[in-house]
Amino acid sequence: MRSPSLARLNYRAVSGLTRTARFQPQGFLSSRCVSTAALRSSGVAPAYQSILKQWEQRRNASATASAVLEAAAASPDTLSQAAIIDNLDPVEAARLDKVRNIGIAAHIDSGKTTVTERVLFYTGRIKAIHDVRGRDGVGAKMDSMDLEREKGITIQSAATFCDWVKKDKQGVDQKYHVNLIDTPGHIDFTIEVERALRVLDGAVMILCAVSGVQSQTITVDRQMRRYNVPRLSFVNKMDRMGANPFKAIEQINTKLKMPAAAVQVPIGAEDEFEGVVDLITMKAIYNVGESGEELKITEVPEKVKQVAEERRAMLIETVADVDDQMAEMFLDEVEPTEDQLRAAIRRATIGLKFTPVFMGSALANKSVQPMLDGVVDFLPNPSEVENLALDQKRNEASVKLVPYNSLPFVGLAFKLEESNFGQLTYIRVYQGTLRKGSNVFNARNSKKVKIPRIVRMHSNEMEEVSEIGAGEICAVFGVECASGDTFTDGQLGYSMSSMFVPEPVISLSIKPKQAKDAANFSKAMARFQREDPTFRVTYDNESEQTIISGMGELHLDIYVERMKREYRVECETGQPQVAYRETIGEHIKFDHLLKKQTGGAGDYARVMGFMEPTGVLEENNFEQQIVGGSISEKYLFACEKGFNLSCEKGPLIGHKILGTRMVINDGATHMTDSSEMAFKNATQQAFRKAFIDSQPSVLEPLMKTVVTAPSEFQGDVIALLNKRGATINDTETGVDEFTIYADCSLNGMFGFSSNLRAATQGKGEYTMEFSHYEKAPPHVQKDLIAKHLKAQAERNKK
Ligand SMILES: Nc1nc2c(ncn2[C@@H]2O[C@H](COP(=O)(O)OP(=O)(O)OP(=O)(O)O)[C@@H](O)[C@H]2O)c(=O)[nH]1
């Protein structure tokens, strides 16, 4: 017997639980044959009738599912999707098995774009490799914006597709269609990662072999969890000095709390990194050819035999911890076959319980192809991922979507982009087929739109197609919609949940330097706003300024720069401002009467009730508890409008209100003098007065900040953070660098990047991400209020 291990203990705990896969089609129901006449009289929607007939033909009319009919009888208007899922169609299953939709996400500079460039080259999508900031001056394919190439950072996610050919067990080539999205690493462009992960089925998480899990890896991990995206990990930069893939694996286990194990071990390291040993086949893999385009497979070299055997045992044990079939074999001391091990890794990965770790060096063209094999082997195809929609017609949440071409169409617009040919809308097709020239319906406003052109995106180039099947990603032209809209064929009333959009934390005033540029300025603003839900534009009536808000200084800088380059509008900007909030202090009653008699019809409205904190610093809340009709419905609507307007601009410093509840429970109306306007104004006045009397506070955004720098600068960096009022939560000391985790107010962090650069000879780096709102220190609140009053007084003087 093997010694007691975590695998065994865990097995006891989990045995009897359901299998790991997120969604396993249950195969065909071999039920009785159903005639076409029976189908017609059953009330099955016509679209489904034809599908059932097709299935019947494919299966020699032997087994149309009785479950489908039962479901149809229960709800004759639309057929239960679940009934279809249980009857996986063999032709569709074979098609879907060859599709993968994946994203590449990681910390800044881990090599996402460099890896993607190799993937495109090895799959034959591009003819030559160009590096990020490479000497040839061309730049990587996926960084297509000039600004991206200049700065060497990815700003927008870019979509592409390629075909990867992998040999099956019989040695026959099998072609897999891979849709791929390369996402930016910088936190300021995090919406790009959110929307990519929302629509992808799997992801490759890239880590640097020297730095391992970094701050942004933690953010990406959180985003992958939010959308239940299975991932494989790729430890890149194995050629760098200090490369250690096992440290990175350890950190995935401990810092991300995601069970991980190597499926490869390196042969040599740093500048002697030669290739890898595949721990499933126990064969060595080397890249040969000028750009590593060919693979040479040999026996495992003697020098890595021992480590390969140890790591293979660890792989089996880690998988056994999370997969009960593997646990059973492990306990019975049965050595898994290649297929068994691969299947267990696949189950555990798709079940979000494990991440297999690959390794290589994209820059040195080493070991990227085995990672692509891993994408095919371990990441799910579209039919293995559960995608749910809300059925608005039947008010049923959680309807499963089925990625069959023949079903009614459902797709999600996840990204908009302005192009030379008009608005380009990226759509993930979840069900059915999207055809050129067809009409689709926007679930948000029931508007019918025609699809004039469909393209597959290859970074900034496109390939025109006439239709796109279920489970695929494409882009369409000429479709007016917002990011996150669901489209259907009109038969189904389905709507899908959109992605998480973080609130902007920083803003600045902006105006074109020359008045003649006003038209282009407005055009650019409208476009940027449509494309990026984290970029907001507002007009402040009081200061008569246009204010742009976003996720950070870099985010806003990039838009100002794009305005100059793409629209030839030079802008003047004000100092960046923090997006403060205001919140109520304590429970407070109000009884406010608005009464004006100025000849003719007067104004009359009385509102009574109370205001209080909602308890959480989130949405504001308005409620009416009128009994006896002292205020009519119509006027209560006006009260709610007044409340919402009040929340837009707080009485303290003119910033938005958070966490405030208003309840109106009584009031009075005048026969002739009351109006909607009077009730709206009365509510706003009551709000203002009660809010000020409640001992309110100004809130400021607190940022989770992570700073990494070489060890010799630790003292200087701590001093720098202390000076800015940061609370240091944790410090990790590595071999030659340290990482500090701190909470800082955004206000205290302006200009931090240049200070950090100066204090660390340019070697320090940091990331900052919004965490939550907290009361600003009293002196900051006092200053802000005084400043606001002064600005108001000056405006009044004018
Ligand atoms: N030594 C070494 N350097 C690499 C490797 N892969 C990428 N790099 C370098 O790392 C830098 C960043 O690479 P990118 O591919 O732009 O990284 P990224 O993750 O796409 O960057 P962002 O999208 O801006 O976050 C570039 O200078 C690359 O040449 C590698 O395997 N080894």
PDBQT file of the ligand as one rigid body, heavy atoms in Angstrom, charges set to zero:
ROOT
HETATM    1  N1  LIG A 801      13.512  35.943 -22.268  1.00  0.00    +0.000 N 
HETATM    2  C1  LIG A 801      12.269  35.873 -22.722  1.00  0.00    +0.000 A 
HETATM    3  N2  LIG A 801      11.593  37.000 -22.985  1.00  0.00    +0.000 NA
HETATM    4  C2  LIG A 801      10.327  36.889 -23.443  1.00  0.00    +0.000 A 
HETATM    5  C3  LIG A 801       9.726  35.624 -23.667  1.00  0.00    +0.000 A 
HETATM    6  N3  LIG A 801       8.472  35.838 -24.104  1.00  0.00    +0.000 NA
HETATM    7  C4  LIG A 801       8.296  37.179 -24.181  1.00  0.00    +0.000 A 
HETATM    8  N4  LIG A 801       9.408  37.818 -23.789  1.00  0.00    +0.000 N 
HETATM    9  C5  LIG A 801       9.638  39.277 -23.752  1.00  0.00    +0.000 C 
HETATM   10  O1  LIG A 801       8.840  39.846 -22.735  1.00  0.00    +0.000 OA
HETATM   11  C6  LIG A 801       8.365  41.144 -23.141  1.00  0.00    +0.000 C 
HETATM   12  C7  LIG A 801       6.859  41.182 -23.030  1.00  0.00    +0.000 C 
HETATM   13  O2  LIG A 801       6.293  40.313 -23.970  1.00  0.00    +0.000 OA
HETATM   14  P1  LIG A 801       4.802  40.483 -24.501  1.00  0.00    +0.000 P 
HETATM   15  O3  LIG A 801       4.533  39.310 -25.396  1.00  0.00    +0.000 OA
HETATM   16  O4  LIG A 801       4.538  41.851 -25.028  1.00  0.00    +0.000 OA
HETATM   17  O5  LIG A 801       4.001  40.352 -23.161  1.00  0.00    +0.000 OA
HETATM   18  P2  LIG A 801       2.470  40.610 -22.930  1.00  0.00    +0.000 P 
HETATM   19  O6  LIG A 801       2.122  39.736 -21.794  1.00  0.00    +0.000 OA
HETATM   20  O7  LIG A 801       1.707  40.416 -24.191  1.00  0.00    +0.000 OA
HETATM   21  O8  LIG A 801       2.441  42.134 -22.550  1.00  0.00    +0.000 OA
HETATM   22  P3  LIG A 801       1.151  43.066 -22.205  1.00  0.00    +0.000 P 
HETATM   23  O9  LIG A 801       0.064  42.651 -23.123  1.00  0.00    +0.000 OA
HETATM   24  O10 LIG A 801       1.588  44.457 -22.432  1.00  0.00    +0.000 OA
HETATM   25  O11 LIG A 801       0.823  42.809 -20.793  1.00  0.00    +0.000 OA
HETATM   26  C8  LIG A 801       8.865  41.369 -24.553  1.00  0.00    +0.000 C 
HETATM   27  O12 LIG A 801      10.034  42.127 -24.517  1.00  0.00    +0.000 OA
HETATM   28  C9  LIG A 801       9.180  39.960 -25.045  1.00  0.00    +0.000 C 
HETATM   29  O13 LIG A 801      10.192  39.908 -26.027  1.00  0.00    +0.000 OA
HETATM   30  C10 LIG A 801      10.499  34.442 -23.405  1.00  0.00    +0.000 A 
HETATM   31  O14 LIG A 801      10.068  33.312 -23.560  1.00  0.00    +0.000 OA
HETATM   32  N5  LIG A 801      11.752  34.634 -22.922  1.00  0.00    +0.000 N 
ENDROOT
TORSDOF 0
